[in-house]
């Protein structure tokens, strides 16, 4: 029986690489994909700064654009407390765009996202377009009477709950928003959620206290510093 002796191929030669690719190309491709995913994950961990203050906007495009959201993030980042202790002050403005037609799958998903954020998100402070204020008031917002009295907020800017307590303040003429390039402040309301029963961790409680301080800062038009 004739046995063909193996052909010696010099390691790392062109022929050697051709054989490696021919027999192991799918392992190589899979390995490359894994490496890329690991690099992306590492980069996200290194460069992704966790926000100390989050505010969520819910409504149409007329009251908040992405450029304005970035400008607000820059401003809020200069005054928020560093509650996570990473040595950086960071703020995040979440935007959930809605319209009154929730028949499409995309818009239904956005409504679901807003419901999830209201029920369990990190945001303590909410900016809500007037068209959607009543819908989300059902989740319950805190009484803002303390801030109304402290800063002499005009009654025409207030929305009241069934008990006669102001739960939302219109940001019309508020310098924090009028200083931005193109935000329509008419019909843009600020509201604050209550502390949830399951907000038990130190971070959750610090997040809530910082949210209250930032709400006061915003309502004051930037005069009452949170720190």
C-alpha positions in Angstrom: 0.0 0.0 0.0 1.5 3.3 -1.1 1.2 6.1 1.4 1.9 9.6 0.1 4.2 11.3 2.6 3.0 14.6 3.9 4.3 17.6 2.0 6.4 19.9 4.1 5.1 23.5 4.0 7.3 26.2 5.5 5.4 27.9 8.3 4.0 31.3 7.6 4.8 31.0 3.9 2.1 31.9 1.3 1.1 28.3 0.9 0.9 27.8 4.6 -1.4 30.8 5.0 -3.6 29.5 2.1 -4.0 26.1 3.9 -4.8 27.8 7.2 -7.4 30.0 5.6 -8.9 27.0 3.6 -9.3 24.8 6.7 -9.9 27.3 9.4 -11.5 30.4 7.8 -14.8 30.2 9.7 -12.9 29.9 13.0 -10.8 32.9 12.0 -13.9 34.9 11.0 -15.6 34.0 14.2 -12.6 34.9 16.2 -12.3 38.3 14.5 -16.0 39.0 15.2 -15.5 38.1 18.9 -12.4 40.4 19.2 -14.3 43.3 17.6 -17.3 42.8 20.0 -14.9 42.7 22.9 -13.2 45.9 21.8 -16.5 47.6 21.4 -17.6 46.5 24.8 -14.4 47.6 26.4 -14.6 51.0 24.6 -18.2 51.4 25.9 -17.1 50.7 29.4 -14.2 53.1 29.2 -15.8 56.0 27.5 -19.4 55.7 28.5 -19.9 58.1 31.4 -22.8 57.2 33.7 -25.1 60.2 34.2 -25.6 61.7 37.7 -28.8 63.4 36.7 -31.3 62.3 34.1 -34.3 64.2 32.8 -36.7 62.6 30.4 -38.6 64.6 27.7 -41.9 63.2 26.5 -43.7 64.9 23.7 -43.5 66.3 20.2 -40.5 67.6 18.3 -41.7 71.2 18.7 -40.6 71.4 22.4 -37.3 69.7 22.3 -34.7 68.9 19.6 -31.5 66.8 19.9 -29.3 69.9 19.7 -31.2 71.5 22.5 -30.9 68.3 24.5 -27.1 68.4 24.2 -27.1 72.0 25.3 -29.2 71.2 28.4 -26.9 68.2 29.2 -23.9 70.6 29.1 -25.6 73.0 31.4 -26.9 70.5 33.9 -23.5 68.7 34.0 -21.9 71.9 35.5 -24.3 71.9 38.5 -25.4 68.4 39.2 -23.9 66.5 42.2 -21.5 63.6 41.4 -23.8 61.0 43.0 -22.0 58.0 41.6 -18.6 59.1 42.8 -16.8 58.6 39.6 -15.2 62.1 39.7 -17.2 63.4 36.8 -20.4 65.4 36.7 -22.6 64.2 33.9 -26.2 64.7 32.9 -28.5 63.0 30.4 -31.6 64.2 28.5 -33.7 61.3 27.3 -36.0 62.1 24.4 -39.1 60.1 23.7 -41.0 61.6 20.8 -44.7 61.0 20.6 -47.6 62.0 18.5 -51.3 61.5 18.9 -51.5 58.7 16.4 -50.3 55.6 18.2 -51.7 53.2 15.6 -48.3 52.4 14.0 -46.0 49.8 15.5 -43.2 52.4 15.8 -45.3 54.9 17.7 -46.8 52.1 19.9 -43.3 51.2 20.9 -42.5 54.8 21.8 -45.6 55.0 24.0 -44.5 51.7 25.7 -41.1 53.2 26.2 -42.6 56.3 27.8 -44.7 54.1 30.1 -41.7 52.1 31.2 -39.7 55.3 31.9 -42.5 56.7 33.9 -43.0 53.5 35.9 -39.4 52.5 36.5 -36.8 54.7 34.9 -34.0 56.6 36.6 -35.4 60.1 35.7 -36.9 62.0 38.6 -37.6 65.2 36.6 -39.8 65.1 33.5 -40.3 67.6 30.7 -43.6 66.9 29.0 -45.4 68.5 26.1 -48.9 69.9 27.1 -50.6 67.5 24.7 -49.4 64.5 26.8 -49.4 66.0 30.2 -52.8 64.7 31.3 -52.0 61.2 30.1 -48.9 60.9 32.2 -50.3 62.8 35.2 -52.1 59.5 36.0 -48.8 58.1 37.1 -48.7 60.7 39.9 -46.4 63.7 40.3 -45.4 65.4 43.5 -46.9 68.7 44.8 -44.7 71.6 43.7 -46.3 74.1 46.0 -43.0 74.6 47.9 -41.2 75.7 44.7 -44.1 77.8 43.5 -44.1 79.8 46.8 -40.3 80.0 47.0 -39.9 81.4 43.5 -43.2 83.2 43.1 -44.3 81.2 40.1 -47.2 82.8 38.3 -50.4 81.0 38.6 -50.9 81.0 34.8 -47.9 78.6 34.5 -49.4 76.0 36.8 -51.3 72.8 36.3 -53.3 71.4 39.2 -54.3 67.9 40.3 -57.7 66.8 41.5 -56.7 67.9 45.1 -55.9 71.4 43.9 -52.1 71.0 44.2 -49.8 72.2 41.4 -48.1 69.2 39.9 -46.6 70.8 36.7 -45.0 74.1 35.9 -44.8 75.6 32.4 -41.3 76.5 31.4 -42.5 79.5 29.4 -40.0 82.4 29.8 -37.7 80.2 32.0 -34.2 81.4 31.2 -32.7 77.9 31.1 -34.8 77.2 28.1 -35.2 80.6 26.5 -31.3 80.7 26.3 -31.4 77.7 24.0 -31.5 78.2 20.2 -34.9 77.0 19.2 -36.9 75.4 22.0 -40.6 76.3 22.1 -41.2 76.9 25.8 -45.0 77.4 25.5 -46.6 74.2 26.4 -43.4 72.6 27.9 -44.1 71.5 31.4 -41.8 70.3 34.2 -43.1 67.6 36.7 -41.4 65.5 39.3 -42.2 61.9 40.1 -42.5 60.7 43.7 -40.0 58.5 45.4 -41.0 54.9 44.6 -41.5 52.2 47.2 -38.7 50.1 45.7 -36.2 52.9 45.6 -34.2 51.4 48.5 -30.6 51.5 47.4 -28.3 54.3 48.4 -27.8 55.3 44.8 -31.6 55.4 44.2 -32.1 57.6 47.2 -29.2 59.8 46.2 -30.5 60.0 42.7 -33.9 61.1 44.0 -32.5 63.8 46.3 -30.3 65.1 43.5 -33.3 65.1 41.2 -35.3 67.3 43.6 -32.3 69.7 43.9 -32.0 69.8 40.1 -35.8 70.4 39.8 -35.5 73.3 42.1 -32.6 74.7 40.1 -34.6 74.4 36.8 -37.8 75.9 38.3 -35.7 78.8 39.6 -34.4 79.6 36.2 -30.9 78.7 37.2 -30.6 80.9 40.2 -30.9 78.3 43.0 -27.8 76.2 42.7 -28.3 72.5 43.7 -24.9 72.2 45.4 
